């Protein structure tokens, strides 16, 4: 018989505190489904220990075309390059917008006139620092 303690349910529900789209019944059903299928999930994860993409051929022997194992390094390379390009574009676009429009990263209210120097620079530095953390 499967027993679930009240502490397990509470800690599971607390781990989803940041997701406000889920409600308690959905999370509880999901938790119970995972608990009932725990052995199947563990068995599937054990099967992945012996499996590596590097052991599989990257090209088809008959046609010479890429197999799924051959696409993985290319997908990783292009995904990394796309993420770098998007981040660079976003950084440049945000910097240009801040400099030309005299804006901040986030719309916020301050109890002082932040549009004059050095407060403008300090507000932007604080917003960048807080957004990185």
C-alpha positions in Angstrom: 0.0 0.0 0.0 1.2 3.4 -0.9 1.4 5.9 2.0 2.0 9.6 1.6 2.7 11.7 4.6 1.2 15.1 5.2 4.8 16.5 5.3 5.5 15.2 1.7 2.4 16.8 0.3 3.1 20.1 2.0 6.7 20.2 0.9 5.6 19.3 -2.7 3.0 22.0 -2.7 5.4 24.6 -1.3 7.8 23.8 -4.1 5.2 25.1 -6.5 4.5 28.3 -4.6 5.9 30.4 -7.5 3.5 28.8 -10.1 0.2 30.7 -9.6 -1.4 29.0 -12.6 -1.6 25.7 -10.9 -4.3 25.2 -8.2 -4.1 22.7 -5.4 -6.2 19.9 -6.9 -4.1 19.9 -10.1 -0.9 19.7 -8.2 -2.2 17.0 -5.9 -3.4 14.8 -8.8 0.0 15.3 -10.5 1.8 14.4 -7.3 -0.3 11.3 -6.8 0.3 10.2 -10.4 4.0 10.6 -10.0 4.0 8.6 -6.8 1.9 5.8 -8.3 4.3 5.6 -11.3 7.5 6.0 -9.3 8.9 2.6 -10.1 8.2 2.9 -13.8 9.9 6.3 -13.8 12.9 5.0 -11.9 13.1 2.0 -14.3 13.0 4.3 -17.4 15.7 6.5 -15.8 17.9 3.4 -15.2 17.6 2.4 -18.8 19.0 5.8 -19.8 22.3 5.1 -17.9 23.5 2.6 -20.6 22.4 4.8 -23.5 24.7 7.4 -25.0 24.3 9.3 -28.3 28.0 9.0 -28.9 27.7 5.2 -29.4 25.2 5.6 -32.3 26.3 6.2 -35.9 26.0 9.8 -37.0 25.4 9.0 -40.7 23.2 6.4 -42.3 25.3 3.6 -43.9 23.1 3.4 -47.0 22.2 7.0 -47.8 24.9 8.9 -46.0 22.4 11.3 -44.5 22.5 12.4 -40.9 20.8 10.3 -38.3 19.2 11.7 -35.1 22.5 11.2 -33.4 24.2 13.3 -36.1 21.7 16.2 -35.7 22.3 16.6 -32.0 25.8 18.4 -32.3 24.5 20.6 -35.0 21.3 21.5 -33.1 23.4 22.3 -30.0 25.7 24.5 -32.0 22.9 26.4 -33.8 20.9 26.8 -30.6 23.9 28.3 -28.7 24.6 30.7 -31.6 21.0 31.7 -31.8 20.9 32.4 -28.0 24.1 34.5 -28.2 22.7 36.5 -31.2 19.4 37.1 -29.4 21.2 38.2 -26.2 23.5 40.5 -28.1 20.6 42.1 -30.1 18.7 42.6 -26.9 21.6 44.2 -25.1 22.3 46.6 -28.0 18.7 47.4 -28.5 18.2 48.1 -24.7 21.3 50.2 -24.5 20.3 52.3 -27.5 16.8 52.8 -26.1 18.1 53.8 -22.7 20.6 56.3 -24.2 18.4 57.9 -26.8 15.1 58.0 -24.9 16.5 58.6 -21.5 14.6 55.7 -20.1 15.2 53.0 -17.4 15.1 49.3 -17.8 11.9 49.0 -15.7 9.1 51.4 -15.1 9.2 52.3 -11.5 8.3 55.1 -9.1 11.0 56.8 -7.1 10.5 59.4 -4.4 13.1 61.7 -6.0 13.8 63.1 -9.5 15.6 60.3 -11.1 15.9 62.0 -14.5 18.9 64.2 -13.5 22.5 63.1 -13.3 23.9 61.2 -11.2 20.5 59.7 -10.1 19.7 58.6 -13.6 22.9 56.6 -13.9 22.6 55.2 -10.4 19.0 54.0 -11.0 20.0 52.3 -14.3 23.0 50.6 -12.5 20.8 49.4 -9.7 18.1 48.1 -12.1 20.7 46.2 -14.2 22.3 44.8 -11.0 18.9 43.6 -9.7 17.8 42.1 -13.0 21.0 40.0 -13.2 20.5 38.6 -9.7 
